[in-house]
């Protein structure tokens, strides 16, 4: 009974892991598409920002860039979600942007460059969150697949083999008991006939 319960628990665990994979794999595919799209958006935004940075540098020099730099960093806000015990970023954006810096006089490219870099920053935050979500889901899928393989290749076969051996030994023991009982019954009958007095 103990072996049967253990085997049943292992089979139920295997079914649960399989169900988990059936849910996580489509989520992995969705997150991979999202991460690829966010990465492309980020690269495009970075290229646009580089163009505007070059224009601003050509118009005002390095000093114009230094004066236009934000005095404090931006704050990032990440929204988290959980699927089947896996916690990962669902969305990310900027909670607050750095304070606006007035454009340097005589440099018309500073304001568009600032806007372009803010867009690149937002795209970068989204790409990082999507990439981390994909990484966490992929790690959980890899762990779950290792557990399924361990159950399929080791634990379930061992438990089934142990149960089969035990059931076979129980069947053999029952057959031996049945043979002993028949012999004992036969000997009791023979002994009963020999000990009885002849009747006239």
C-alpha positions as CSV (number, residue, x, y, z in Angstrom):
1,X,0.0,0.0,0.0
2,X,2.9,2.4,0.8
3,X,4.4,1.7,-2.6
4,X,1.1,2.2,-4.4
5,X,0.5,5.5,-2.6
6,X,4.1,6.6,-3.4
7,X,3.6,5.7,-7.1
8,X,0.3,7.4,-7.2
9,X,1.8,10.6,-5.7
10,X,4.7,10.5,-8.2
11,X,2.2,10.0,-11.2
12,X,0.1,12.9,-9.9
13,X,3.2,15.0,-9.6
14,X,4.2,14.1,-13.1
15,X,0.8,15.2,-14.4
16,X,1.0,18.5,-12.5
17,X,4.4,19.2,-14.0
18,X,3.1,18.4,-17.5
19,X,0.2,20.7,-17.0
20,X,2.6,23.4,-15.8
21,X,4.7,23.0,-19.0
22,X,1.5,23.2,-21.1
23,X,0.8,26.6,-19.5
24,X,4.3,28.0,-19.4
25,X,5.4,27.2,-22.9
26,X,2.8,29.4,-24.7
27,X,3.7,32.1,-22.2
28,X,7.3,31.7,-23.1
29,X,6.5,32.1,-26.8
30,X,4.4,35.2,-26.1
31,X,7.2,36.7,-24.0
32,X,9.8,35.9,-26.6
33,X,7.8,37.8,-29.3
34,X,7.3,40.7,-26.8
35,X,11.0,40.8,-25.9
36,X,12.1,40.7,-29.5
37,X,9.7,43.6,-30.4
38,X,10.8,45.6,-27.4
39,X,14.5,45.0,-28.2
40,X,13.9,46.2,-31.8
41,X,12.1,49.3,-30.6
42,X,14.9,50.1,-28.2
43,X,17.6,49.7,-30.9
44,X,15.6,52.0,-33.2
45,X,15.1,54.6,-30.4
46,X,18.8,54.5,-29.7
47,X,19.7,55.1,-33.3
48,X,17.4,58.1,-33.4
49,X,18.8,59.4,-30.2
50,X,22.4,59.1,-31.6
51,X,21.4,61.1,-34.7
52,X,20.0,63.9,-32.5
53,X,23.0,63.8,-30.2
54,X,25.4,64.2,-33.1
55,X,23.3,67.2,-34.4
56,X,23.3,68.8,-30.9
57,X,27.0,68.2,-30.6
58,X,27.8,69.7,-34.0
59,X,25.6,72.8,-33.2
60,X,26.7,73.5,-29.7
61,X,29.7,71.3,-28.8
62,X,30.3,69.2,-25.8
63,X,29.4,72.0,-23.4
64,X,25.9,72.2,-24.8
65,X,25.5,68.4,-24.1
66,X,26.8,68.8,-20.5
67,X,24.5,71.7,-19.7
68,X,21.5,69.8,-21.1
69,X,22.1,66.7,-18.9
70,X,19.5,66.0,-16.3
71,X,20.6,66.7,-12.7
72,X,19.1,63.5,-11.3
73,X,18.3,60.0,-12.6
74,X,14.9,58.8,-13.7
75,X,12.8,56.5,-11.5
76,X,11.8,53.2,-13.0
77,X,8.5,51.5,-12.0
78,X,8.1,47.7,-12.6
79,X,4.7,45.9,-12.3
80,X,5.1,42.2,-11.4
81,X,2.9,39.3,-12.0
82,X,3.0,35.6,-11.0
83,X,2.1,32.5,-13.0
84,X,2.3,29.1,-11.5
85,X,4.7,30.2,-8.8
86,X,6.9,32.2,-11.2
87,X,7.2,35.9,-10.4
88,X,8.2,38.1,-13.4
89,X,7.8,41.6,-14.7
90,X,4.6,42.2,-16.5
91,X,5.3,45.8,-17.5
92,X,7.8,48.6,-16.8
93,X,7.9,52.3,-17.4
94,X,9.3,55.5,-15.9
95,X,7.7,56.5,-12.6
96,X,9.2,60.0,-13.0
97,X,11.3,61.7,-15.6
98,X,14.3,63.9,-14.7
99,X,13.4,67.6,-14.5
100,X,13.3,69.4,-17.8
101,X,16.5,71.3,-18.6
102,X,15.9,74.4,-20.7
103,X,17.5,74.2,-24.2
104,X,20.8,75.8,-24.7
105,X,20.5,79.1,-26.5
106,X,21.2,78.9,-30.1
107,X,21.1,75.1,-30.3
108,X,17.9,73.9,-31.8
109,X,18.9,70.2,-31.6
110,X,19.0,70.0,-27.8
111,X,15.3,69.7,-27.2
112,X,14.7,67.0,-29.9
113,X,17.8,65.1,-28.7
114,X,16.4,65.2,-25.1
115,X,13.0,63.9,-26.3
116,X,14.8,61.2,-28.4
117,X,16.8,60.0,-25.4
118,X,13.8,59.9,-23.2
119,X,12.1,57.7,-25.7
120,X,15.2,55.5,-25.8
121,X,15.2,55.3,-22.0
122,X,11.5,54.2,-21.9
123,X,12.1,51.7,-24.7
124,X,15.2,50.4,-22.8
125,X,13.3,49.9,-19.6
126,X,10.5,48.0,-21.4
127,X,13.1,45.8,-23.2
128,X,14.9,45.0,-20.0
129,X,11.6,44.1,-18.2
130,X,10.5,41.9,-21.2
131,X,13.9,40.2,-21.3
132,X,13.9,39.5,-17.6
133,X,10.4,38.1,-17.8
134,X,11.4,35.8,-20.6
135,X,14.6,34.7,-18.7
136,X,12.6,33.8,-15.6
137,X,10.0,31.8,-17.5
138,X,12.7,30.0,-19.5
139,X,14.5,29.1,-16.2
140,X,11.3,27.7,-14.7
141,X,10.6,25.7,-17.8
142,X,14.1,24.2,-17.8
143,X,13.7,23.2,-14.1
144,X,10.3,21.7,-14.7
145,X,11.6,19.7,-17.7
146,X,14.5,18.4,-15.5
147,X,12.0,17.3,-12.9
148,X,9.8,15.6,-15.5
149,X,12.8,13.8,-16.9
150,X,13.9,12.6,-13.4
151,X,10.4,11.2,-12.8
152,X,10.1,9.6,-16.2
153,X,13.6,8.1,-16.3
154,X,14.3,7.3,-12.6
155,X,11.6,7.6,-10.0
156,X,8.5,6.2,-11.8
157,X,10.4,3.2,-13.3
158,X,12.0,2.4,-9.9
159,X,8.7,2.6,-8.1
160,X,6.9,0.6,-10.8
161,X,9.6,-2.1,-10.7
162,X,9.6,-2.3,-6.9
163,X,5.8,-2.6,-6.9
164,X,5.9,-5.3,-9.6
165,X,8.6,-7.3,-7.7
166,X,6.6,-6.9,-4.4
167,X,3.3,-8.0,-6.1
168,X,5.0,-11.0,-7.7
169,X,6.5,-12.0,-4.3
170,X,3.1,-11.6,-2.7
171,X,1.4,-13.7,-5.4
172,X,4.2,-16.4,-4.9
173,X,3.7,-16.3,-1.2
174,X,-0.1,-16.7,-1.6
175,X,0.5,-19.7,-3.9
176,X,2.9,-21.3,-1.5
177,X,0.4,-20.8,1.4
178,X,-2.3,-22.4,-0.7
179,X,-0.1,-25.4,-1.5
180,X,0.7,-25.8,2.3
181,X,-2.9,-25.5,3.2
182,X,-3.9,-28.2,0.7
183,X,-1.1,-30.5,1.9
184,X,-2.1,-29.9,5.5
185,X,-5.8,-30.6,4.7
186,X,-4.8,-33.8,2.8
187,X,-2.6,-35.0,5.6
188,X,-5.4,-34.3,8.1
189,X,-7.8,-36.5,6.0
190,X,-5.3,-39.4,5.7
191,X,-4.6,-39.2,9.5
192,X,-8.4,-39.2,10.2
193,X,-9.0,-42.4,8.1
194,X,-6.1,-44.3,9.7
195,X,-7.1,-43.5,13.3
196,X,-10.7,-44.5,12.9
197,X,-11.8,-48.0,14.2
198,X,-13.5,-50.4,11.8
199,X,-17.2,-50.6,12.2
200,X,-19.1,-54.0,12.1
